[in-house]
Amino acid sequence: MEEITRPAVITAINGDEVKLRVKCRSACSSCAAKSFCGMSEAQDKEITALLPPAEKFAVGEEAEVVIPSGQGLQAVFYAYVLPLVLLVAVIVLLKALGFGDFSSGISGIIVLIPYYFGLFLVQRKLKNNFRLTIVKISSERKDTADE
């Protein structure tokens, strides 16, 4: 299965977990109009990953975050697809029952509150399902990442 990799810098090491700072770049970084658009700004994200048992890492060292692509798709499903389906289903159901546009729309948005609260409650279980790992950046990978 394919993996998604991103370069990162280690900011802290706590037992078997590592905190990393990942520089997120937008897809439009090569666009000629990026100086006029706020979408091209890159931001740093702080994430936590598992420390491989056989490898030694140090704070400030560059590494690569590895995410199995299946986990990325699963995260997108829980964060975006399922709430969208829930929102649309509530709106369509209430419209079919004769409710107005405003009350159907507000109800669709309100139904997302318990959904995201439920995700918050099962966050530990989800955290165990979504495990990020890190690997050292090899010298040839480092050269291509700098370009």
Secondary structure as GFF3:
##gff-version 3
##sequence-region A 1 147
A	DSSP	beta_strand	3	14	.	.	.	ID=ss1
A	DSSP	beta_strand	17	24	.	.	.	ID=ss2
A	DSSP	three_ten_helix	38	40	.	.	.	ID=ss3
A	DSSP	beta_strand	43	50	.	.	.	ID=ss4
A	DSSP	beta_strand	62	68	.	.	.	ID=ss5
A	DSSP	alpha_helix	69	76	.	.	.	ID=ss6
A	DSSP	pi_helix	77	81	.	.	.	ID=ss7
A	DSSP	alpha_helix	82	96	.	.	.	ID=ss8
A	DSSP	alpha_helix	101	110	.	.	.	ID=ss9
A	DSSP	alpha_helix	112	121	.	.	.	ID=ss10
A	DSSP	alpha_helix	123	129	.	.	.	ID=ss11
A	DSSP	beta_strand	133	136	.	.	.	ID=ss12
A	DSSP	alpha_helix	139	146	.	.	.	ID=ss13
###
